[in-house]
Amino acid sequence: MSLSSLLMPAISEHLLGEARLQAQRARAERRRLAAGQAHQLHYFHQLDDPLSALAGAGLQRLLARYDVALQAHLVGPPSDAMAPDRLRLQAHSRVDAQRLAQRLQLDFQDPGQQPSAERVTRAQAALLKSIETGEFAARVSVVSAWLWAPSGFASDHPDTLLTGVATMAQLAAHLRASEALRQRLGHATGASFYYAGEWYWGVDRLYHLEQRLRSLGALRLGADADDLFPLSPDLSSPIALHNPPPIDFFFSLRSPYSAIVVPRVFELVRLTGAQVRLRYVLPMVMRGLPVPRHKRMYIARDAAREARARQIPFGRINDPVGRPTERGLALLHWAEREGRGPAYLQSFMHGVWAEGLDAGSARGLRCIVERAGLSWSQAQAPLKSEQWRAVAEANRLELLAHGLWGVPSFSVGDCTVWGQDRLWAVQEALLRQAGHPAPGDAPGDPPDSPANSAAMPPKHAPFGP
């Protein structure tokens, strides 16, 4: 065991812990009060990003409910390191935004293609002028609707929408300044909100921001105290599904988001009787794809926030990159043949992401193996096998065939989604394809549907059957 493996769990537990986060928030609030400043919210808007279109559509609701001063910034697309498979990202983002818009009652329809560069530039110039006049929140949805309209629609007479545009020199200067600020604050994507030291990427992270603002007394007088953009509910009671379709679960042993969704996936399987097919892939960094430091830091902090919201243990980490992941996958391949794949996966993820076990050591891996109901002595031969590599590569190619590249991802029938925060879409796909209405399909959802489930799932046992 290396010195790094010894120290990493304690360091990560401190850095990602609730106590440290609350202390940082308290310091930020003391500084704000001492300076006599308003609650200032920075928002970074990328016009050709569908998730930015959703965020822009929700801005007026947010500002009407919370007493915050908005500072909007226009930004361009993320770097290749942040978006390593840009074409798949763009195509999936449009479909994903349409699905998410329906759940949150926002307005976005996938036109089937990205807007042209010329339309994006015209829209940017119009919105830059609205930032200067303080009308950004009111104008952004109108301009986005024009930008994302199907080809030819509302394009002949855009002058009423794009009045008062900035010059190209003003736009270029603004984009440079916004990018520099975004980098300095430690982020690199659109649809991103920054408040007092903390980032919130996309509308489905705004419930964290809303809870924080309410705790600071920023809720406007007489405003509804419920979340505008609530945490998606998990199924909390068994539901009898006739012949439910299988769930293809694509994951990496080094993915924090994969780690925190694993117990929820197997709880969904338990409650619905669906079969889960484990589709493991190698981590991006072990496939030669760069992951910038600010991206890694955001993911770790965001995963910790999301885990706390779901009451899932997380944060005492022993990074399994390299040999621990290779050994872990070799034994997962064997555990599946032994009928203990789910139990082993849960044991591994809980061990390295919540307990700080070193999966690269015999001691750590033995603990993971034995509490999954497997024999450590019988695990020695599979540890030397390389058969898992061909399976991991086949799974990666299948993931690409689904139009995705990152994990965790899920495929259920004709529904394919990316992200631990899209498990609600997996639930809905299971319900629909097994003949049950999903929330929003029709009035009178069944009693055990996600629409009528408690927003907080029960605490999960770490290692299932």
N, C-alpha and C positions, 0 to 999 in steps of 0.2 A: 504494500500500500504506500503510495507516494504522500509527501507532505501536503500537496494540493488536495488529494482525496480526503486527508484527515481534517483539513481546515475548511474546505468548501461548504460542507453542510451547515456549520455554525455561522459562517459568514453570510450565506444565502438566507438562512433563517432570519438573521438580523435585518438584512437589506430589504427583504420582501415582507417583513412582518407588519402586522396591523399597528403595533405600538409605534414603530418608526414612521409609518405613513401618517398617523394621527399627529405625531409630534411635528412633522414637516408642515402639515396643514395648519396647525396651531401657530407656528412661527410665521407662516405666510399671512395669516389673519392679523396677528399682532402688528406686522409691518404695514399692512393696509390701513389699519385703524390709526397707527401712529402718523402715517402720512396724510390721513384724512381723505383717502381715495375711495372712489366707488368700486363696486365689484366689476372688474374688467375681464371680459371674455374675448380672447382672440379666436377668430375662425378663419381657416385656410381653405379656399374654395377652388377646385380644379374643374373648369367648366365642362371638359369632355369626360368627366368621371361620373357614371350614373349614381354612385353613392353620394357624391357631392350634390347632385340634383335633389336627392332625398333630404339631405341635411339642409339645403337651402329652403326646401319646401316646409321644413319644420321650424325655421328660424322665428317667424312671426309668433307662432304659438309659444315658443320658449321665452321670447322677450316680453310677451304679454303677461306671462305668469311670474317671471322672476325679474327683480330689479337689478339688472346688469347692464353695463355699458359695452356695447359690441364694437369691436375693431375688426373689420373684415379685411382679408388679404387675398388677392388673386394669385394663384400659383400654377406652374406648368406640371406636366406628368412627372412621376417619380423616375429615378435613375434605373438603369438596367439591373443593378444589384438589388434594388427594392422590388422590381417587377421583372424577374428573370424570364418569364414566358408571356410577353406583353400581349400578343394576339389572343391567347387563350384567356388571359386576365380580362381583356376588354369584352370579349364575347360573353364570358361567364358573368361579369359584373352587370351587364345589361339585364340578363335573365334574373339574376339574384336580386337586383334592385326592384324589378317589377314584382317579384314574389314578396319582398320585404315591404314594399309600398302598400300592397294589399293588406298585410297584417297590421300595419301602423296607420292605415287610412290616409296615406299620402298619395300624391299624384305622380306616377311615372309609368309610361308604357314603352317597352322595348321596340324601337323602330327597326331592329334587325341589322343595324350598321352604326358605325361611329359617325358623328357629324364631321363635315369637311373642315379642313384647317382654316379656310376662308371664313366660314360661319363662326368658328370658335373665336377667331380674332375679332370679328365684328361684335360678338357678344361680350368679349372681354373689355373692349373699348367702351361699350355702353355701361357695363357694370362698374368700371373704374370711376366713371363720372358719378355714378350713384353712391359710391363710397364717399366721395368728396362732399356730396350734398346730404349725406346721412340717410339716404333712401335705399340702401342696399337690401335690407331685409324685405322691404316692400316690393322691390324690383326683381330680385333674383329669381323668383318662381316664374314670373312672366317671361323673362329672357330665356330661362332654361326651357320653358315650354316651346318657345320658338326654335331654340337650338335643336331640341330633340324631336321635333315634329318629323313625321315621315317625309321622305324626299319629295320636294315640291310643295308640300302643304305649308301655308302661311309664309311662303318665301318670296312671294311676288311683291308684297307691300309691307316690308318690315320696318318702314320708317317710323311708324307710330310707336313701335316697341323700342327701337334703338336710337332714340333721340338724345342729343346732348352727349355725343361720344368724345372720348379723350383722343389725343393724337397718338400716333404710333410711338413717338419718342417718349411720351408720358407713360404709355403702357409698358414699354421695355424697361424703363427705370423702375416702375412699380414692381414688375415681376422679379427683377434682380434684387430689390430690397426685400420683397416678401420671401424669396428663396433664402436669402442670407439670414433673415430672422428665424425662419423655420429650422434651418440647420443649427443656428445658435441655441435654439430652445430644445433641440434634440429630436426632431422628427423629419419625415420626408414624404408624406402622402397628402392627398387632398381629403376633403370631408372630415377634417380634423379640428377639434376644439382644444384650446389650451387655457386653463384657468389656474393661476397661482401655483405654478410648478408641476402641474399634472396634465397629461394628455388624455383625450377621449376621442377615439377614432370611430367615426360613423354614428348614425342615429341610435344604433342598438347598444351604445355605451353611454348614452346620455342619462340613463337612469342613475348611474354613479354620480354624474355631475348634479343632477336634480336633488339627490339625497344630500349631497354636500352643501348645495346652496340653501336648502331648507334648514339644515343644521346651523347655518350662519345667519338665519333670519332674513334671507333675501327673497322669500316668497312675498309677492305683492299682497297688500291688504285686500281681503275678500276673495283671493284666488283659491281655486281647488288645490288641495294638498296632495292629491294622487299624482303618480308619475305620468307625464305625457307620453313617455316612451318606455313602457314597463318591461321588466325582465320577462322573457318568454316562459310560460309555465311548462313544467314537465308532467307527464302522465303520472298520477299518484295512486290509482286504483286499478286492479286487474280489469281487463276488458276482453271478452271472448271474440276472437277474430277467426273466421273460418278460412283455413288455408292461407295464412298471411304470406306475402312475398318475403324472400330472404333479404337481409340487409348486408350489402358489401361495405365493409368498414376498412378504409384505407388509412394507415397510421404509420408513424415512425416512433421508435422507442426513445428518440431524443427530442421529440416535440412536446413542449409543455402543454400546448392545447390538446394534443392527443391524450396526454396523461390525465388531464382534468375531465375529459369527456368519457374515458373508459368506464368508470362506475355508473355513469348515467346510461350509457349504451346497454350495459348488461341489466340494469334495472328495467329499461324499456323492453328488452327481450323477455325478462321474467314476467312482466305485466301483460304482454301481448302474445307470448308464445311464438314469436317470430324467430327464425334462425338467423344467426349472425355468421358471416364468412369473414375471417380475419385476413386482410390483404396488407401485409406489412411491406414497407419499402425502406430503403436506406435513407438516412437523413440527407438533406440537401448538401450540407458541407462535406459529407463523405462521398458525394457524387460530383465534387468539384465546383459546386455553385457557391458563390460568396454570400455571406450574410453579414451586412454592416453592423457595427457595434451598436449604434443607436436603435437599429431594428431589434437586435437581440435583447437590449435593455427594455424596450417598450413591451415586447412580447412577455418577458418574464414578469414585469410589474403588472401588466394587464391580466395575465393568467392568474396571478396571485389574487387580484381583485375579484375576478370571475369565480375562482375557487371558493373564496370566502362567501360570496353571494349564494353559492350553491351548497355551502357547508361540506365542502370536499377538502380533505387534508392535502396541503401543498406547501412547499417553500423550503423544506430542509432537503436540499438538492445535492446530489453527487453526479455531476454531468456524465452521462454514459457514452459520450462521443468516442469513436474508435473501437478499441478492443472490447469494452463492456457491451457495446451494441452488437458487435459481431458474435460474441459469446451468447448474448441474450437471444439473438435471432436463431442461432443454431439450436438452442434448447427450446425455443418456441416452436420451431419446425417439428422437433421430437415430441413436445408436449401435445401438439395437435393430434399426432398419430396415437398418442396414449389416451386421447379423449379428455385431456386436461388443459387444452389451449386457453380457454377463457380464464380459468383459475390462475394459470401461470402468468398470463398477461397482466391481470389485476395485481398479482403479487409483485411482479417486476416494476410496474409503474408506481405503485404505492411505495415500494422500497426505495427507488432511486429519486423520486420526486417529493416524497413526504417524510421519509425516514433517514435519508442520506446514506443508504447502503451503497457500498462500492461494488457494482456488478462486475468489475474487472478482477476482483479478488475471489479466492476460493471460499472464504468465509461469507462474504456478502451474497455470492451467487448460490451457495448452499442454502442459506436462509430462504432466499426467494424460491428455490426449487422445492424444498421440503414442506413449506407451509402451503404450497399449491397441491400437496398430496402426491408428490413424485419422489422417486428414490435418487439420492445423490450419487450413490454408487453406479446406478444404471445410467446416470446422466453423463458419465465420463466418455463413453464412446461417441454419443451424439455431439459432444463438444468439439470433437476433432473433424466432424463432417462439414463439407462445404456445400451440401445439397441445397441449403436455404438460399444461396446466392441466386440460383436460377429462378427460384420462386419469387424472390424479391424483385428481380428484373422483370419477370412476367407481370407481376402486379403493377410495377411502374408503367409498363407499356399499356396495360389495361386502363390505368388512371388517365394517361394521356388520351386514350381513345374516347374516354368520357368527356374530354374537353377540359380536364383539370390537371394540375401539376403539383399542388400543395396538399398538406395533410393538417388535420384530419379531414377526410372527405367521405361521403356516403353515396351509395347508389341503391335505390329501391324502385324496382320496375323502371318507369320512364322518368323518375325524379333523381337528379344528381345534384348534390349540394356540397359546398366546401365550408368548413368551419365548425368548431364546437358550439358556436352560437346559432347554428342552424339545425339543431336536433329537433326543434319544433316542426321543421319541414319534413323530416324523416317520419315523425309521428303522424303528421297529416297524410303523407303518402301511404303509410301502412293502413290507416283508417279507410282512405278512399279505395285503395286497391283490394281491400278485403270486404268492400261493400258497405262501409260505414261512412256517414257524412263527417267531414272534417269541419272545424270551426270556420264559419263564413260561407259554407256550402249552401245551407238552408236553415230556416228557423227551427228551433227545437233540437239542439245538439244533444246526443245521448248523455246520460248522467255522468258517465265515466270519461267523457271526451276531454281533451286538454283544455277546452274552453271553460269547463266547469271544474277543473282540478285546482288544487291549492297551488299557489305560485312557487312554493318551496317544496322540493322533494324530500322524502325522508332521508335520514342519514344512512349511508350505504355501508354494509359490511365490506371490508376490503377485498375479500377473496371468495368468489362464488364457487359454485359446483363446477 
